[in-house]
Amino acid sequence: MLYWAAIRAPPRHCLAPPGKRQAPARPAPSDSLTCAEGAIIRKAMPEIAYVNGEFVPLDRAFVHVEDRGFQFADSVYEVLRTYDGKLFAVAEHLDRLDRSLAAIGMTPPLPRATLVATLEELVRRGGFSESVAYLQITRGRAPRHRAVPTAATPTVVMTVRPLPPAPRQLAGPGISVITVPDQRWARCDIKSVALLANVLAFETARRAGADDALFVAADGTIEESTAANLFL
C-alpha cells in the first residue's frame, strides 16, 4: 500500500513585506515534487519492514515457510506507538519483551540499543506523522518438529504503519461490547503471537453487532478485551 503526504507552500500573505528580508525558501525534500500551485507533494512511499538486518518494502518482506513462528506460533511480539513522532514507553515494552523471551527459553537476539535504534530508524523511514511499530521475534527456521531446535537463528521482524484514528464512538457514546468466556491458554503473561482465541472472540462480537468482546475468567473476573486493556 502507498501513502501520500502533502506540505503546503506558504500563502502570499505570509511573505515578508516590502523592505524586509525574507528567509530563503526551504528546499523540497529529495523524495518530493512541486505542483503548479506551489505545494510540495511527497512521492508515494511504500510501507516498509525490517527483516533480519535489512529494511525492505513490505511487499518484499518474507520469512521461511519452516520458520517456527509461522508453524508453531513459537514467537513473541510487542507493539509500540508514537507521540509527536517519538516511540512511547520503549523501555517498558522491551522489558516485557525480555520477560516473554525468557519465559520461552530465549535470549534477546540483538542488544537492546540495537533494537531501539532499529525501531527509531524504521519509524523515521516510514515518514508518518504518528506510527504504530510492530516487533516480532521467532525461534527461527528449523525442520518442523515439536522439539526446540538447538542451532536455529532467531528471526527478527519489524513493521511500521500509520497510527489509525481513534473510533468516533470513543468521543461520544462509547463502544458496545459483549462478554465471552476466557478460553485462552494460562500463560497470558507471555506476549505470544498465538492470538487465535482473540480473533475468534472478536469475530463473535462482530457477528453479534458489537464492537469488541471482553474476556471473562471462570471466577467472573473481567480481564481485558481482544486487543485492549480494561480499567474499572
C-alpha positions in Angstrom: 0.0 0.0 0.0 1.2 3.5 -0.8 0.8 6.7 1.2 0.9 10.3 0.0 1.7 13.3 2.2 1.3 17.0 1.1 3.1 20.0 2.5 1.6 23.3 1.5 3.7 26.2 0.5 3.1 29.5 2.5 0.3 31.7 1.1 1.2 35.1 -0.4 0.1 36.9 2.7 2.8 35.1 4.7 5.5 36.6 2.6 7.8 39.3 4.1 6.5 42.9 3.5 8.5 45.2 1.2 11.8 46.2 2.6 12.0 43.2 4.9 14.4 40.4 4.1 12.6 37.1 3.5 14.1 33.9 4.8 15.2 31.6 1.9 12.6 29.1 0.9 13.1 25.6 2.3 14.2 23.3 -0.5 11.8 20.5 -1.4 12.8 17.1 0.0 14.6 14.8 -2.4 11.7 12.4 -2.4 9.2 15.1 -3.5 7.9 17.1 -6.4 6.3 20.6 -6.6 3.0 21.1 -8.3 1.9 24.2 -10.2 0.2 25.7 -7.1 3.4 25.6 -5.2 2.6 22.7 -2.9 5.4 20.2 -2.1 4.0 16.7 -2.7 5.9 13.8 -1.3 6.2 10.9 -3.7 4.3 7.8 -2.8 6.2 5.8 -0.2 5.8 2.1 0.1 5.2 0.6 3.5 8.5 -0.6 5.0 9.6 -3.6 7.0 12.8 -4.8 8.7 13.7 -8.5 8.4 16.8 -9.9 9.9 19.1 -6.9 9.4 17.5 -5.5 6.2 15.0 -2.7 5.6 12.8 -3.8 2.7 9.4 -2.7 1.2 6.6 -4.5 3.0 5.6 -6.4 -0.1 9.0 -8.0 -0.3 9.3 -8.9 3.4 9.3 -12.7 3.8 10.3 -15.4 6.3 10.9 -19.0 5.5 8.0 -21.4 5.4 9.6 -23.5 8.1 10.0 -20.6 10.5 8.8 -21.8 13.9 6.8 -18.6 14.4 4.8 -19.5 11.3 4.3 -23.2 12.1 4.1 -23.3 15.9 3.5 -19.7 17.0 6.9 -20.1 18.6 7.3 -16.4 18.8 6.7 -13.3 20.9 5.9 -9.7 20.0 5.5 -6.1 21.1 3.5 -3.2 19.6 4.6 0.4 20.2 3.0 3.7 19.2 4.5 7.2 18.8 3.6 10.5 20.3 4.9 13.5 18.4 6.8 11.1 16.3 8.7 9.6 19.3 8.2 6.0 20.4 6.4 5.7 23.7 7.4 3.7 26.7 10.2 1.9 24.8 12.0 0.6 28.0 8.7 -0.8 29.4 7.9 -2.6 26.1 11.4 -4.1 25.8 11.4 -5.1 29.5 8.2 -7.1 28.8 9.8 -8.5 25.6 12.7 -9.7 27.6 10.3 -11.4 30.1 8.4 -13.1 27.3 11.7 -14.3 25.7 12.9 -15.6 29.0 9.6 -17.5 29.6 10.1 -19.4 26.3 13.7 -20.1 26.9 15.2 -17.5 24.5 17.7 -14.7 25.0 17.3 -11.4 23.1 18.9 -11.9 19.6 20.1 -8.3 19.5 21.4 -5.8 22.1 18.7 -3.5 23.4 20.4 -0.4 22.0 20.3 -2.0 18.5 16.6 -2.9 18.8 15.8 0.7 19.9 17.9 2.2 17.1 16.3 -0.1 14.5 12.8 0.8 15.7 13.6 4.5 15.6 15.1 4.2 12.1 12.0 2.2 10.9 9.7 5.0 12.2 11.9 7.6 10.5 11.8 5.8 7.2 8.1 5.2 7.5 7.6 9.0 7.4 4.2 9.0 9.1 3.1 11.8 11.4 2.2 9.2 14.0 3.1 5.5 13.8 2.5 2.0 15.1 5.6 -0.1 15.2 5.4 -3.9 15.4 8.3 -6.1 16.6 8.3 -9.9 16.5 11.0 -12.4 17.4 10.7 -16.0 16.5 12.8 -19.0 17.4 13.9 -19.2 13.8 13.9 -21.7 11.0 14.1 -25.4 11.6 12.6 -28.6 10.2 9.1 -29.0 11.6 9.2 -30.8 14.9 8.0 -30.1 18.4 11.5 -30.3 19.9 13.1 -26.9 20.4 16.0 -26.6 18.0 19.4 -26.0 19.4 21.0 -24.3 16.5 18.3 -22.2 14.9 19.0 -18.5 14.4 16.1 -16.3 15.7 14.1 -14.3 13.2 13.6 -10.6 13.9 10.8 -8.8 12.0 9.6 -5.2 12.4 6.9 -3.2 10.6 5.6 0.3 10.8 2.2 1.6 9.8 0.4 4.9 10.2 -1.5 5.2 13.5 -5.2 4.8 12.7 -7.5 7.5 14.1 -9.5 6.6 17.2 -13.0 5.3 16.6 -15.6 8.2 16.5 -17.6 6.4 19.1 -14.9 6.9 21.8 -15.6 10.7 21.6 -19.3 10.2 22.1 -21.4 7.4 23.4 -18.6 4.8 23.6 -18.5 1.4 22.0 -20.6 -1.7 22.5 -19.1 -4.9 23.9 -20.1 -8.5 24.7 -18.6 -10.9 27.2 -17.1 -14.2 26.2 -15.5 -17.0 28.4 -11.7 -16.7 28.5 -10.6 -19.8 26.7 -7.0 -18.6 26.1 -4.1 -20.5 27.5 -2.9 -19.9 31.1 0.3 -18.0 30.2 -1.1 -14.7 29.0 1.9 -13.1 30.7 3.8 -14.3 27.7 3.1 -11.9 24.8 2.7 -14.8 22.3 1.7 -14.4 18.7 -0.8 -17.2 19.3 -3.9 -15.0 19.1 -6.5 -17.3 17.6 -8.7 -17.1 20.7 -8.7 -13.3 20.4 -9.5 -13.5 16.7 -12.5 -15.8 17.3 -13.8 -13.7 20.2 -13.6 -10.5 18.1 -15.4 -12.2 15.3 -18.1 -13.4 17.7 -18.6 -9.8 18.8 -18.9 -8.6 15.2 -21.5 -11.2 14.4 -23.4 -10.0 17.5 -23.3 -6.4 16.2 -20.9 -5.3 18.9 -17.6 -3.5 18.6 -15.4 -5.8 20.7 -15.5 -8.6 23.3 -14.4 -8.8 26.9 -12.8 -11.9 28.2 -14.3 -13.2 31.5 -12.4 -15.7 33.7 -14.0 -18.7 35.3 -14.3 -16.8 38.6 -16.2 -14.0 36.9 -13.3 -11.6 36.7 -13.5 -9.3 33.6 -9.9 -9.3 32.3 -9.4 -7.4 29.1 -10.7 -7.0 25.5 -9.4 -8.8 22.5 -6.9 -6.0 21.9 -7.0 -3.5 24.7 -6.7 -3.2 28.5 -9.7 -2.6 30.7 -9.7 -0.1 33.6 -12.6 -0.2 36.1 
